[in-house]
Amino acid sequence: MINETVLRIEAIDLLIKTFGVLDTERFITSIKSSNFDYTEWHKNLWKDKNIEEIHKMATEFATKKI
């Protein structure tokens, strides 16, 4: 497990590579200024998927990262 500083840096780098600087800043601002509840969002993220589907998605994602 990486430390929080490395996690943040890598996450920001990934956002910038994906969305560019401006949209990354817009995203971060929208998260900070809203009542976004990560825990609630995460609970509902895959509520329509069963464990096998989630496992398949995770496996496919991990394979693509290698």
PLY file of the C-alpha trace (Angstrom):
ply
format ascii 1.0
element vertex 66
property float x
property float y
property float z
element edge 65
property int vertex1
property int vertex2
end_header
0.00 0.00 0.00
1.34 3.44 -0.94
1.24 6.39 1.41
-1.38 9.12 1.13
0.94 11.68 -0.48
1.97 9.31 -3.26
-1.66 8.28 -3.74
-2.74 11.90 -4.16
0.07 12.73 -6.57
-0.59 9.68 -8.73
-4.35 10.32 -8.70
-3.90 13.95 -9.76
-1.46 12.91 -12.49
-3.97 10.37 -13.77
-6.79 12.92 -13.75
-4.63 15.42 -15.63
-3.62 12.83 -18.23
-7.26 11.85 -18.68
-9.06 15.19 -18.49
-6.40 17.89 -18.76
-5.49 20.50 -16.16
-8.60 22.66 -16.44
-11.15 19.85 -16.17
-9.15 18.26 -13.35
-9.35 21.52 -11.42
-13.07 21.76 -12.18
-13.55 18.19 -10.90
-11.64 18.80 -7.67
-13.51 22.06 -7.08
-16.86 20.37 -7.64
-16.00 17.63 -5.14
-14.77 20.11 -2.54
-17.71 22.50 -2.90
-20.52 19.95 -2.94
-21.96 17.74 -0.26
-20.47 14.74 -2.03
-20.55 11.73 0.28
-17.99 9.23 -0.97
-19.23 6.53 1.39
-22.82 6.77 0.12
-21.66 6.97 -3.49
-19.47 3.92 -3.04
-22.27 1.91 -1.39
-24.43 2.44 -4.47
-21.69 2.22 -7.09
-22.23 -1.42 -8.03
-25.53 -2.20 -6.34
-26.82 -3.76 -9.56
-23.78 -6.08 -9.93
-23.18 -9.40 -8.23
-19.81 -10.48 -6.82
-18.89 -12.45 -9.93
-19.46 -9.41 -12.17
-17.42 -7.17 -9.86
-14.62 -9.74 -9.76
-14.60 -9.94 -13.56
-14.43 -6.15 -13.85
-11.58 -5.98 -11.33
-9.66 -8.74 -13.09
-10.05 -7.04 -16.46
-8.95 -3.71 -14.99
-5.90 -5.28 -13.32
-4.93 -7.02 -16.54
-5.05 -3.77 -18.50
-2.79 -2.00 -15.97
0.04 -4.52 -16.39
0 1
1 2
2 3
3 4
4 5
5 6
6 7
7 8
8 9
9 10
10 11
11 12
12 13
13 14
14 15
15 16
16 17
17 18
18 19
19 20
20 21
21 22
22 23
23 24
24 25
25 26
26 27
27 28
28 29
29 30
30 31
31 32
32 33
33 34
34 35
35 36
36 37
37 38
38 39
39 40
40 41
41 42
42 43
43 44
44 45
45 46
46 47
47 48
48 49
49 50
50 51
51 52
52 53
53 54
54 55
55 56
56 57
57 58
58 59
59 60
60 61
61 62
62 63
63 64
64 65
